[in-house]
Amino acid sequence: MSTQHLSEQEIIRREKLAELAKLGIDPYPAALYPVNSSAAFIKENFKEGENNADFAEVCIAGRIMSVRDMGKANFAVIQDASGKIQFYIKQDDICPGEDKTMYQTVWKKLVDLGDIVGVKGYVFTTKTGETSIHVKEFSILSKAIRPLPVVREKDGETFDEVTDPEFRYRQRYADLIVNPGVKEVFIKRTKMVNAIREFLNERGALEVDTPVLQVIPGGAAARPFTTHHNALDVPMYMRIANELYLKRLIVGGFEWVYEFSRNFRNEGMDRTHNPEFTVLEFYTAYKDYEWMMDTTELLLEKTAIATNGVPNTVIGDKEISFKAPYKRISMYDAIKEHTGHDISEMDEDGIRDVCKQLGIHADVKWGKGKLIDEIFGGKCEANYIQPTFITDYPVEMSPLTKKHRSKPGLVERFELIVNGKEIANAYSELNDPIEQRERFEEQVKLMERGDDEAMFIDHDFLRALEYGMPPTSGIGFGIDRLCMLLTGQVSIQDVLFFPMMRPEKTD
């Protein structure tokens, strides 16, 4: 790489690489380093005077985060995956002979903040009561040639580069180093996913995989990403949902299947939407949406406790409880409650007029279902902070859902709304192949009107239904949004390691 675009610090660090080479020190050794402990374990378990023998020979590795120079001895802080711990490094300890190069040249001059090092020694407690490692042997394991962002203060306010979202999301690796609290969000995400898996596995559900590349993008009303399969010379779509494949497995005889699905939708980006996202979907034979509401309450209460230790979570100034049971209200009742309009008996023109009265955009390409969705999203959704099941949707909004057994014009569907956003969507699944074909054909008419989120007809799925699918209930959870709730994050980018970003400008 040319040095003309490098900062002064980057140039100096590259010069240090050359100095290390002259000393015969490999700044990127390939040998196994015998780590036998961690910063957190040492700090949690060492007790001065009680178990010193157990900590007489510890070996840890990590990144240098700070150094206090005291001449022939230094205190420094090393950070590993578990946290930070102080170590004490003294010239005569690591250089007992006459050759002091390892301390005076390597440690004092060629090691920088951010370098990954290994230290061996014994644990002790300083005069100020801080658990520390007294270093007897020191090794360079990886030389950092780019300096870490430095925390600065200005006008009494502390800040650094990594508080800038653009920097944090684009260089998540630097964010994780400098802001180790960010790790806790992702550790909690893993706990959350593991708790969900455990809940489902304990009840006999089978985890499966379904295709990401699809000939027909089915299972949701969304705009897909398109690609091309060269060998088959056919257009392909990135998965927008895995619903239709999971229901094929129900047809095939599995009674409870689930998948953590990576989905892709070629739509907008904001605080709650990323084009690539994770959904959990599961389908259970011989169940309905009432059973699914009960099961969802149990699942989320257990998951919240597994993630945070309690069923509650805090988002800003709001405390949200996932303790069952949750409120249930029909979509039409929710719209009437928050707008004053009863649209339950209205046709498309009447609902379009209500949109006009409420100041809601009503595109000419949209049908009745989309208009109702816009009213609910614009005037109702934000009011539901505590977990609430919005039930009994109009049939026009739900082309894959079974008609309501006692309420004409509605389907057996619910969405779970928490903190004003949809977290889950569930149905009593439509299993009548003739009616399903008619519903798909209605979607085609919407597509012909210009609705680019309308569903394609999936003829193979219809063929599967013709073999007979048992009464089934299915649900999809937005895993990223659920993680936002359980970790107190207000942006979806904060629960994704590498959120979608615009391409970085290059010179």
JOJOSUL-V225346 format. One record per residue. N is the residue number from 0. RES is the residue in one small letter. OMEGA is omega in radians with two decimals (999 if undefined). Layout:
BEGIN
N	RES	OMEGA
N	RES	OMEGA
END
This chain:
BEGIN
0	m	3.06
1	s	3.14
2	t	-3.05
3	q	3.13
4	h	-3.10
5	l	3.05
6	s	3.11
7	e	-3.14
8	q	-3.13
9	e	3.10
10	i	3.14
11	i	-3.13
12	r	3.07
13	r	3.06
14	e	3.11
15	k	3.05
16	l	-3.14
17	a	3.12
18	e	3.10
19	l	3.12
20	a	3.12
21	k	3.14
22	l	-3.13
23	g	-3.13
24	i	3.10
25	d	-3.12
26	p	3.12
27	y	-3.06
28	p	-3.12
29	a	-3.04
30	a	3.05
31	l	3.06
32	y	-2.93
33	p	3.09
34	v	3.13
35	n	3.13
36	s	3.12
37	s	-3.14
38	a	-3.08
39	a	-3.12
40	f	-3.13
41	i	-3.09
42	k	-3.12
43	e	-2.96
44	n	-3.12
45	f	3.07
46	k	-3.07
47	e	3.07
48	g	-3.11
49	e	-3.05
50	n	-3.11
51	n	-3.10
52	a	3.14
53	d	-3.09
54	f	-3.11
55	a	-3.14
56	e	3.10
57	v	3.12
58	c	3.10
59	i	3.13
60	a	3.13
61	g	-3.02
62	r	3.09
63	i	-3.10
64	m	3.09
65	s	3.13
66	v	3.00
67	r	-3.05
68	d	3.11
69	m	3.11
70	g	-3.12
71	k	3.06
72	a	3.12
73	n	2.84
74	f	3.11
75	a	3.10
76	v	3.09
77	i	-3.13
78	q	3.01
79	d	-3.06
80	a	-3.07
81	s	-3.11
82	g	-3.07
83	k	3.00
84	i	3.13
85	q	2.96
86	f	-3.11
87	y	-3.10
88	i	-3.02
89	k	-3.05
90	q	-3.03
91	d	3.10
92	d	-3.12
93	i	3.07
94	c	-3.05
95	p	3.13
96	g	-3.12
97	e	-3.12
98	d	-3.09
99	k	-3.04
100	t	-3.06
101	m	3.12
102	y	-3.00
103	q	-3.10
104	t	-3.05
105	v	-3.08
106	w	-3.00
107	k	-2.98
108	k	-2.99
109	l	3.09
110	v	-3.11
111	d	2.98
112	l	-3.11
113	g	3.09
114	d	3.07
115	i	-3.05
116	v	3.01
117	g	3.10
118	v	3.05
119	k	3.13
120	g	3.14
121	y	-3.09
122	v	3.09
123	f	3.10
124	t	-3.14
125	t	3.12
126	k	3.11
127	t	3.07
128	g	-3.11
129	e	3.08
130	t	-3.03
131	s	3.07
132	i	3.04
133	h	-2.96
134	v	3.04
135	k	-3.13
136	e	-3.02
137	f	-3.13
138	s	2.97
139	i	-3.12
140	l	3.09
141	s	-3.14
142	k	3.09
143	a	-3.12
144	i	3.00
145	r	-3.11
146	p	3.06
147	l	2.99
148	p	-3.07
149	v	3.08
150	v	-3.12
151	r	3.05
152	e	3.11
153	k	-3.14
154	d	3.09
155	g	-3.11
156	e	3.12
157	t	3.11
158	f	3.00
159	d	-3.12
160	e	-2.99
161	v	2.94
162	t	3.12
163	d	-3.09
164	p	-3.14
165	e	3.14
166	f	-3.05
167	r	-3.06
168	y	-3.12
169	r	3.14
170	q	-3.08
171	r	3.12
172	y	3.10
173	a	3.09
174	d	-3.12
175	l	3.13
176	i	-2.99
177	v	3.12
178	n	-3.04
179	p	3.08
180	g	3.10
181	v	3.13
182	k	-3.07
183	e	3.11
184	v	-3.06
185	f	3.01
186	i	3.10
187	k	3.10
188	r	3.12
189	t	3.08
190	k	-3.14
191	m	-3.13
192	v	3.13
193	n	3.14
194	a	3.10
195	i	3.11
196	r	-3.12
197	e	3.13
198	f	-3.09
199	l	-3.13
200	n	3.14
201	e	-3.10
202	r	3.03
203	g	3.11
204	a	-3.13
205	l	3.09
206	e	-3.07
207	v	3.04
208	d	3.08
209	t	-2.99
210	p	3.02
211	v	3.05
212	l	-3.05
213	q	3.09
214	v	3.10
215	i	3.13
216	p	-3.03
217	g	3.03
218	g	3.14
219	a	3.02
220	a	-3.06
221	a	3.12
222	r	-3.06
223	p	2.89
224	f	3.14
225	t	3.07
226	t	-3.09
227	h	3.08
228	h	-3.02
229	n	-3.06
230	a	3.13
231	l	-3.10
232	d	3.11
233	v	3.03
234	p	3.11
235	m	-3.14
236	y	2.99
237	m	-3.06
238	r	2.99
239	i	3.08
240	a	3.13
241	n	-3.01
242	e	-3.00
243	l	3.08
244	y	3.12
245	l	3.10
246	k	3.00
247	r	3.14
248	l	3.03
249	i	3.06
250	v	-3.08
251	g	3.04
252	g	3.02
253	f	-3.06
254	e	3.08
255	w	-3.13
256	v	3.08
257	y	3.13
258	e	2.91
259	f	-2.92
260	s	3.01
261	r	-3.08
262	n	-3.04
263	f	3.12
264	r	-3.03
265	n	-3.04
266	e	-3.03
267	g	3.07
268	m	3.04
269	d	-3.04
270	r	-3.13
271	t	-3.13
272	h	2.98
273	n	-3.07
274	p	3.10
275	e	-3.02
276	f	-3.08
277	t	3.11
278	v	2.91
279	l	3.01
280	e	2.98
281	f	-3.06
282	y	-3.05
283	t	-3.14
284	a	3.06
285	y	3.07
286	k	3.09
287	d	-3.03
288	y	3.06
289	e	3.06
290	w	-3.10
291	m	3.08
292	m	3.12
293	d	-3.12
294	t	3.13
295	t	3.11
296	e	-3.14
297	l	-3.12
298	l	-3.05
299	l	3.08
300	e	3.12
301	k	-3.09
302	t	3.12
303	a	3.14
304	i	3.13
305	a	-3.10
306	t	-3.00
307	n	-3.11
308	g	3.13
309	v	-3.14
310	p	-3.08
311	n	3.02
312	t	-3.11
313	v	3.07
314	i	-3.09
315	g	3.13
316	d	-3.11
317	k	3.00
318	e	-3.07
319	i	-3.14
320	s	3.06
321	f	3.12
322	k	3.14
323	a	0.00
324	p	-3.14
325	y	3.09
326	k	3.09
327	r	3.14
328	i	-3.13
329	s	-3.13
330	m	-3.14
331	y	3.11
332	d	3.11
333	a	3.12
334	i	3.12
335	k	-3.11
336	e	-3.01
337	h	3.11
338	t	-3.06
339	g	-3.12
340	h	3.01
341	d	-3.06
342	i	-3.00
343	s	-3.13
344	e	-3.05
345	m	3.00
346	d	-3.07
347	e	-3.12
348	d	3.13
349	g	-3.14
350	i	3.09
351	r	3.11
352	d	3.08
353	v	3.09
354	c	-3.14
355	k	3.13
356	q	-3.10
357	l	-3.13
358	g	-3.13
359	i	3.12
360	h	-3.13
361	a	-3.10
362	d	-3.12
363	v	-3.13
364	k	-3.03
365	w	3.03
366	g	-3.06
367	k	-3.10
368	g	-3.13
369	k	3.12
370	l	3.11
371	i	3.12
372	d	3.14
373	e	3.11
374	i	-3.12
375	f	-3.12
376	g	-3.07
377	g	-3.00
378	k	-3.01
379	c	-2.93
380	e	-3.05
381	a	-3.11
382	n	-3.06
383	y	-3.10
384	i	3.06
385	q	-3.11
386	p	-3.09
387	t	3.04
388	f	2.99
389	i	-2.94
390	t	2.93
391	d	-3.09
392	y	3.01
393	p	-3.08
394	v	-3.11
395	e	-3.10
396	m	-2.90
397	s	-3.04
398	p	-3.12
399	l	-2.96
400	t	3.13
401	k	3.09
402	k	-3.13
403	h	-3.06
404	r	-3.09
405	s	-3.09
406	k	-3.11
407	p	3.10
408	g	-3.13
409	l	3.07
410	v	-3.12
411	e	-3.06
412	r	2.94
413	f	2.91
414	e	3.04
415	l	3.12
416	i	3.07
417	v	-3.12
418	n	3.05
419	g	-3.12
420	k	3.08
421	e	3.10
422	i	-3.11
423	a	-3.13
424	n	-3.01
425	a	-3.12
426	y	2.57
427	s	-2.92
428	e	3.05
429	l	3.14
430	n	3.05
431	d	-3.04
432	p	-3.14
433	i	3.11
434	e	3.12
435	q	3.09
436	r	3.13
437	e	3.13
438	r	3.09
439	f	-3.13
440	e	3.05
441	e	3.11
442	q	3.10
443	v	3.11
444	k	3.09
445	l	3.11
446	m	3.13
447	e	3.06
448	r	3.09
449	g	3.13
450	d	-3.07
451	d	3.05
452	e	3.13
453	a	-3.07
454	m	2.97
455	f	2.97
456	i	3.09
457	d	-3.05
458	h	3.12
459	d	3.08
460	f	3.09
461	l	3.10
462	r	3.10
463	a	3.14
464	l	-3.12
465	e	3.03
466	y	3.12
467	g	3.03
468	m	-3.13
469	p	3.02
470	p	-2.97
471	t	2.97
472	s	-3.14
473	g	-3.13
474	i	3.00
475	g	3.10
476	f	2.97
477	g	-3.04
478	i	-3.13
479	d	3.13
480	r	3.10
481	l	3.11
482	c	3.08
483	m	-3.11
484	l	-3.03
485	l	3.10
486	t	3.07
487	g	-3.12
488	q	-3.10
489	v	-3.13
490	s	3.13
491	i	3.13
492	q	-3.11
493	d	3.08
494	v	3.04
495	l	3.11
496	f	-3.04
497	f	-3.14
498	p	3.13
499	m	3.11
500	m	2.97
501	r	3.10
502	p	-3.11
503	e	3.12
504	k	3.09
505	t	3.14
506	d	999
END
